[in-house]
Amino acid sequence: MSTAGQARCPEVGALIEAAADRPLSGDAAAMAAHLATRPGVLAVLFYGNMLRDVGAAGLLDFYCLTARDADWSGPGLAALAGRLMPPNVYHVELAGQAGAIHAKVAVMRLDAFRARMRAESWDTTLWARFSQPVVLAHASDAAARAAVLDALAAAAEAAAWWAAHVAPDGADWRGAWGALYARTYGAELRVEGAGRAGAILDAHPAHFGGLHAALIAPSPAPDAAARARAARMWARRRRVGKLLNAARLTKAAATFRGGLAYALSKVERHTGRPVELRSWQRRWPALAAPVVFARLLWQRRLR
């Protein structure tokens, strides 16, 4: 298992930097430049479906990494929420040449971000998400850039450790990383179908093939006992992950303007069935979110 800050594999570092240094254009570039002007922002990361498919519809996805919890929100409950359960999620709107640009922006401290990029972490969402290619759209200085790149390399190493332990023996890069992401998606509340992991691999074959060649292929395959231990560890993380994801969604309903409506629009888009809300649920989304998400779980519209 890996820890942020240890010596990194040069091949992995090269893959991470190649992805991180890709230029952005259009709305993504404009939003990244805007986010970089916020006080206390040390780094801006662009990731997600809109990175893989520039023609896709939806919100741009960014992470802003800060020096302190209060840098974005100011002191108070929001900063405390960000410290206890990062990240905080916000809606940011920016005037663009072709109309308003909308982004979903997750905010957390840089040191908290780095601490979660370990295979031992109970929070699987962050290292899983950032083991995928992301663009480092802004770093405040060389130290911030180095810290973020180190965290991304640690995420890749954490993901590779799990991939080696959950994939079938002898799996190629696609089989190993596909098995991993099938499990990480299963540890969250998701509405997307099983094909999402395949879409990620299809978009970045050189990246995942390179990570596999550098981190998985050179090492002996884990034996049966190691795989069994990893399976027990993952079962516990899956249970914790569902609860953590539900808590984050509920918190986002309070901090993200239109957060509940946005989450439900994803459910409707992927399932083809509308989600009806009562008038009080529309008025008080933070209070309504646990009730609504519980109903969707009962209906098996969230997994």
TIFI-774224 format. One line per 3 residues: their letters; for each residue x, y, z of C-alpha. Coordinates in Angstrom, 1 decimal. Layout:
BEGIN
a = X:Y:Z; ... .
end
This chain:
BEGIN
mst = 0.0:0.0:0.0; 1.1:3.5:-0.7; 1.4:6.8:1.1 .
agq = 1.6:10.3:-0.3; 5.1:11.7:-0.1; 7.1:8.5:-0.7 .
arc = 9.3:7.9:-3.7; 7.3:7.5:-6.9; 7.8:5.4:-10.0 .
pev = 9.1:7.7:-12.7; 6.9:6.1:-15.4; 3.9:6.8:-13.3 .
gal = 5.0:10.4:-12.7; 5.4:10.9:-16.5; 1.8:9.6:-17.2 .
iea = 0.4:11.8:-14.5; 2.2:14.9:-15.8; 1.2:14.2:-19.4 .
aad = -2.5:14.2:-18.3; -2.2:17.1:-15.9; -0.5:19.4:-18.4 .
rpl = -3.0:19.1:-21.2; -4.3:22.6:-22.1; -8.0:23.5:-21.6 .
sgd = -10.0:25.6:-24.0; -13.4:27.2:-24.2; -15.7:27.1:-21.2 .
aaa = -13.5:24.8:-19.2; -10.5:27.2:-19.5; -12.6:30.2:-18.7 .
maa = -14.0:28.6:-15.6; -10.6:27.3:-14.4; -9.2:30.8:-14.7 .
hla = -12.1:32.2:-12.8; -11.7:29.7:-10.0; -8.0:30.3:-9.7 .
trp = -8.7:33.9:-8.7; -10.5:32.9:-5.5; -8.5:33.7:-2.3 .
gvl = -6.6:30.8:-0.8; -7.0:28.5:-3.9; -3.7:26.6:-4.3 .
avl = -4.8:24.3:-7.2; -7.6:23.8:-9.6; -8.3:20.3:-11.1 .
fyg = -10.6:19.6:-14.0; -11.9:16.0:-14.3; -15.0:13.9:-15.1 .
nml = -17.2:13.3:-18.0; -16.7:16.7:-19.6; -13.0:16.1:-19.8 .
rdv = -13.5:12.7:-21.5; -16.1:14.0:-23.9; -15.9:17.8:-24.7 .
gaa = -19.2:17.6:-26.5; -21.1:16.2:-23.5; -23.9:18.1:-21.9 .
gll = -24.0:19.0:-18.2; -22.0:20.7:-15.6; -18.2:21.1:-15.7 .
dfy = -16.5:19.3:-12.8; -13.7:20.9:-10.8; -11.9:20.4:-7.5 .
clt = -10.4:23.5:-5.8; -7.7:22.7:-3.2; -7.2:25.4:-0.6 .
ard = -4.8:26.1:2.2; -7.5:26.4:4.9; -11.1:25.2:5.3 .
adw = -12.3:28.8:5.6; -10.6:30.1:2.4; -13.6:29.5:0.2 .
sgp = -16.6:29.8:2.4; -15.3:32.0:5.3; -15.4:30.9:8.9 .
gla = -18.6:29.3:10.2; -20.6:26.1:9.7; -19.5:25.6:6.0 .
ala = -15.9:25.6:7.0; -16.6:23.2:9.8; -18.5:20.9:7.5 .
grl = -15.6:21.0:5.1; -13.2:20.0:7.8; -15.4:17.1:9.2 .
mpp = -16.6:15.7:5.8; -14.7:17.1:2.8; -15.3:18.2:0.2 .
nvy = -17.9:21.0:0.2; -19.7:21.2:-3.1; -20.8:24.4:-4.7 .
hve = -22.5:25.6:-7.9; -20.5:28.3:-9.7; -21.9:30.3:-12.6 .
lag = -19.8:32.4:-15.0; -20.8:34.6:-17.9; -19.4:33.1:-21.2 .
qag = -19.3:34.2:-24.8; -22.1:31.8:-25.7; -24.1:32.1:-22.5 .
aih = -23.7:31.2:-18.8; -21.1:28.6:-17.9; -22.0:26.3:-15.0 .
akv = -19.7:24.2:-12.9; -19.9:21.9:-9.9; -17.0:22.8:-7.7 .
avm = -15.7:20.5:-4.9; -13.6:22.4:-2.3; -11.2:20.9:0.3 .
rld = -7.8:21.5:1.8; -4.8:20.3:-0.1; -3.4:18.4:2.9 .
afr = -6.7:16.7:3.4; -6.8:15.8:-0.3; -3.3:14.3:-0.1 .
arm = -4.1:12.3:3.1; -6.9:10.4:1.3; -4.8:9.2:-1.6 .
rae = -3.8:5.9:0.2; -5.0:2.4:-0.4; -5.6:2.1:3.3 .
swd = -8.1:5.0:3.3; -11.7:4.2:4.2; -12.7:6.9:1.7 .
ttl = -12.4:5.1:-1.6; -14.1:7.8:-3.7; -11.2:10.2:-3.8 .
war = -8.3:7.9:-4.8; -10.6:6.1:-7.3; -11.6:9.4:-8.9 .
fsq = -8.1:10.8:-9.1; -6.4:7.7:-10.3; -8.1:8.6:-13.5 .
pvv = -6.6:11.3:-15.8; -7.2:14.9:-14.6; -6.0:18.3:-15.7 .
lah = -4.1:20.5:-13.3; -5.5:23.7:-14.6; -3.9:25.9:-12.0 .
asd = -1.2:25.7:-9.3; -0.4:28.7:-7.2; 3.3:27.9:-7.1 .
aaa = 5.8:25.1:-7.7; 5.3:23.6:-4.2; 1.5:23.4:-4.8 .
raa = 2.1:21.8:-8.2; 4.5:19.2:-6.8; 2.1:18.4:-3.9 .
vld = -0.8:17.8:-6.3; 1.2:15.7:-8.7; 2.5:13.6:-5.8 .
ala = -1.1:13.1:-4.6; -2.3:12.1:-8.0; 0.6:9.6:-8.3 .
aaa = -0.3:8.2:-4.9; -3.9:7.8:-6.0; -2.7:5.8:-9.0 .
eaa = -0.6:3.6:-6.8; -3.5:3.0:-4.4; -5.8:2.1:-7.2 .
aww = -3.2:-0.3:-8.7; -2.8:-2.1:-5.4; -6.5:-2.7:-5.2 .
aah = -6.8:-3.6:-8.9; -4.1:-6.2:-8.5; -6.0:-7.7:-5.5 .
vap = -9.6:-7.7:-7.0; -8.9:-8.6:-10.6; -9.0:-12.1:-11.9 .
dga = -5.5:-13.8:-11.9; -3.7:-13.0:-15.2; -6.1:-10.1:-16.1 .
dwr = -4.7:-7.7:-18.7; -4.8:-3.9:-18.1; -8.5:-3.6:-19.1 .
gaw = -9.6:-6.6:-17.0; -7.7:-5.3:-13.9; -8.8:-1.7:-14.0 .
gal = -12.3:-2.6:-15.1; -12.7:-4.9:-12.1; -11.4:-2.1:-9.8 .
yar = -13.8:0.6:-11.1; -16.7:-1.8:-11.0; -16.1:-2.1:-7.3 .
tyg = -15.4:1.6:-6.6; -18.6:2.6:-8.4; -20.3:-0.1:-6.3 .
ael = -19.1:1.6:-3.1; -21.0:4.8:-4.0; -24.6:5.7:-4.5 .
rve = -24.8:5.7:-8.3; -27.4:5.9:-11.1; -25.0:5.2:-14.0 .
gag = -25.1:1.8:-15.6; -22.3:-0.8:-15.5; -20.8:0.6:-18.7 .
rag = -19.4:3.7:-17.0; -16.1:1.9:-16.1; -15.7:0.8:-19.7 .
ail = -16.2:4.3:-21.0; -13.4:5.6:-18.7; -11.0:2.9:-19.9 .
dah = -11.9:3.5:-23.6; -11.2:7.2:-23.2; -7.7:6.7:-21.8 .
pah = -6.2:3.4:-22.9; -2.6:4.6:-23.0; -2.9:6.0:-19.4 .
fgg = -4.3:2.8:-17.9; -2.1:0.5:-20.0; 0.9:2.5:-18.8 .
lha = -0.1:2.3:-15.2; -0.7:-1.4:-15.5; 2.7:-1.9:-17.1 .
ali = 4.5:0.2:-14.4; 2.6:-0.8:-11.2; 0.9:-4.2:-11.7 .
aps = 2.5:-6.3:-14.4; 6.1:-6.3:-12.8; 4.9:-7.7:-9.5 .
pap = 3.9:-11.3:-8.6; 0.2:-11.8:-8.5; -1.3:-11.8:-5.0 .
daa = -1.8:-15.2:-3.6; -5.2:-16.6:-2.5; -4.7:-15.5:1.1 .
ara = -3.9:-11.9:0.1; -6.9:-11.8:-2.2; -9.2:-13.1:0.6 .
raa = -7.9:-10.4:3.0; -8.4:-7.7:0.4; -11.9:-9.0:-0.2 .
rmw = -12.8:-8.6:3.5; -11.2:-5.2:3.6; -13.2:-4.1:0.5 .
arr = -16.5:-5.4:1.9; -16.0:-3.1:4.9; -15.1:-0.1:2.7 .
rrv = -18.1:-0.7:0.5; -20.5:-0.5:3.5; -18.7:2.6:4.8 .
gkl = -18.6:4.2:1.3; -22.4:4.0:0.8; -23.0:5.7:4.1 .
lna = -20.3:8.4:3.5; -21.7:9.0:0.0; -25.2:9.4:1.3 .
arl = -24.0:11.9:3.9; -22.1:13.9:1.3; -25.1:14.0:-1.0 .
tka = -27.2:15.3:1.9; -24.6:17.9:2.7; -24.3:19.0:-0.9 .
aat = -28.1:19.6:-1.0; -27.4:22.5:1.5; -24.2:23.9:0.0 .
frg = -24.8:23.3:-3.8; -27.5:25.6:-5.3; -30.0:23.3:-6.8 .
gla = -28.1:20.3:-5.5; -31.1:18.1:-4.9; -32.6:19.0:-8.2 .
yal = -29.3:18.3:-10.0; -29.0:14.9:-8.4; -32.6:14.0:-9.3 .
skv = -32.1:15.1:-12.9; -29.3:12.6:-13.1; -31.5:9.9:-11.8 .
erh = -34.2:10.8:-14.3; -31.8:11.0:-17.2; -30.3:7.5:-16.5 .
tgr = -33.5:5.7:-15.5; -36.0:7.4:-17.8; -38.4:7.9:-14.9 .
pve = -39.3:11.2:-13.3; -38.8:11.8:-9.5; -41.7:13.5:-7.9 .
lrs = -41.1:16.0:-5.0; -43.5:17.3:-2.5; -43.7:21.1:-2.1 .
wqr = -41.9:21.0:1.3; -39.1:18.9:-0.3; -38.6:21.6:-2.9 .
rwp = -38.6:24.3:-0.3; -36.2:22.6:2.1; -33.9:20.4:0.0 .
ala = -31.3:19.8:2.8; -34.0:18.3:5.0; -35.6:16.5:2.1 .
apv = -32.5:14.9:0.7; -32.3:11.9:3.2; -35.9:11.1:2.7 .
vfa = -35.7:11.3:-1.1; -32.5:9.3:-1.3; -33.9:6.6:1.0 .
rll = -37.0:6.3:-1.3; -34.7:6.0:-4.4; -32.7:3.3:-2.7 .
wqr = -35.9:1.4:-1.8; -37.0:1.7:-5.4; -33.6:0.5:-6.5 .
rlr = -33.0:3.6:-8.6; -29.8:4.3:-6.7; -27.3:1.4:-6.3 .
end
